[in-house]
Amino acid sequence: MQKKALVIIDIQNDITKNYKDIIDNINKAIDWAVNNNIHVIYIRHENLSAGTRTFKPNTYGAELVSDLKIVSKNIFTKYKGNALSSEEFTDFIGKNEICDFYITGADAVACVKSTCYNLRKANYSVNVLSDGITSYDKRKIDEMLRYYESKGSKIISLNDLLANHIFEAQKHG
């Protein structure tokens, strides 16, 4: 396996309905990762706070959506916005020496933002798939992409990702 990972954040039943706009792109990115020997990691959010109704442990809302391709057993649960708050996730990164991340998911202004910020702060290479993220308020996505870039993440589209890998393969093939 390459020292790279595609990370799919919070594509669960309780997330914004807007995930339907990006699910095809996420599934294509999963195919890309599988074909290029790249780890595929799913991050699930669970809410332990008493007053909340979403992402409750052991509920339908906390399950990954049925139209998401599941190609690995790398499913890690977090209880805070930042995926690095999951010890199992950070252990997996360490064991597999992953240093390059490709990020997709929801919510661009919360968990995706926190994860990208903290991965960059830890000096990892972070690539955000611009057409693989969504938010409750889709008008905020462009602002979030600028924010990710300002923190050192690279912004790429699915087409660029697929085209670049074909180009890299031809260059090295």
N, C-alpha and C positions, 0 to 999 in steps of 0.2 A: 504494500500500500504506500502511496505517496504521503508525505508529511503535510497533507492538506485535508481540509474538511469543509463540506457543505453543511451549514447549520440552518435548520428550519425551526423558527421560534414561534411557539404558541398558536399553531394552526389547529385549534381545538373548537369544539362545538359552541362554546360560550363566547368565542371571539366575534368581532365585527363581521357582519354578513359580507362586507367588502372583500373578504378573502376569495370569494368566487371569481373576482376580477383577475386574480393572480395565480389561482391554483394550477392552471395549465402551464404557466411559466415555471412554477415551482417543480411540478412533475417533470418537465423537460430538463430542468437543472439537475434533478435527481438522476435521470437517465444519463446525462452528461457525466456526473460524478461516478456512477457505476461503470460507465464505459472507459473512464480515465483512471480507474483504480484509486478513487478519492473517497475517504470516509464520509458516510452520510449520517448526520446526527440530528435527532429530533429532541427539541426542548419543550417540555410541558410545564405550564404554570398551574400551581395549586394554591388556593387562597385559604389560609388558616384563620383569618380574622373572623371573629364571631358575627359581626354585623353585615357581612357580604353575602351575596347570593350567587355569585359567579365563580367558576373554577373550584368548586367545592370538591375535596377528595372523594373518589369513588362515586362520582355522578356522571351522567351522560355529558354534561357540559364540560367536564374536564378531559374527556376522551379526545384523541386526535380525530379530525374529520374523516369521514368514510371515503371521500374522493382524493385523499392524499396517498400517494404511493409509499408504502412502507417496505423498505428494502434492507433494513438492518435491525438489529436488536439494540442499537445505540439510542435508547430513549431515556432521557434524563429529566428528572423533575426538579423544578426550582420553586422557591417560595417568595422570592424577591424578584424585582425586574431584571437584574443582572444575571445572565446565565452562569457566569463564573461563581455565583453564590452556591451553585450545586457542586458539592464535593465530588460526586461521581463523575461529573463533566470534567472538572479540573484534573482528576486522577486519569481519566481517559486521554486528555490532551497530553499530559506528562508521559504516560506509558507509551503512547504512539508518536511522541516527539512532534506533534502537530505545531506548525508555526504559521501556516497560511490558512485564512478563513474566508469562506464565501457565505455571506449572510442573506437569508430570506426570512420573511415572516411578518407577524403583526405583533405589536402595534408600533409603528414607526416613531411615535413620539414618547413611547414608554420603554418597553422591554428591549426592542431592537436598538433604540438609542442608548440605553444603559449598557447593553452588552457590547456594542461597537466601541463606545467610549472606554469601557474597562479593558477590552482586549487591546486597544491601542495603547492605553496607559501601561499595560504589561508588555509593550513592545512587540506585539504580534502584528503580522501583516493582515489587514482587513479589507475585503472587497465586498461592497454592498451591491446586490443586484437591484438596480433602480426599478425594474418592472417585476420584482419579486417581493416587494414590501407593500403593505397597506396600512391604513389607519382608520380610526373611527371618523376622523375629519380628514378626508383626502386632500383638502386644500393645503394641509400642512406638509405634505410629502416633499414638495420642492424645497421648502425651508429646511426640512430634516436632511435632505441630500446635501445641501450646502453646509449644514452643521457637521455631518459625518466627514465631509471633505476637509473642513476646517480643523478637524481633530486628527487628520492624517489617513482616513480611510480612502480607498479608491472606489469610485462609482462606475459601475459597468452595467450595460444592458445584457440581457440574455443572449441577444444576437451577437454582441461583441464577444461574450464569453465563448460561445460556440465557434465563431469565426477565428478567434485568437488561438483556440486549441487546435483547430484544423491547421492553421498556419504553423504553430509550434511543432505539430506532429510532422508536417512536410519538411520543415527546416531540419529536424533531427532524424528524419526517416531516411 
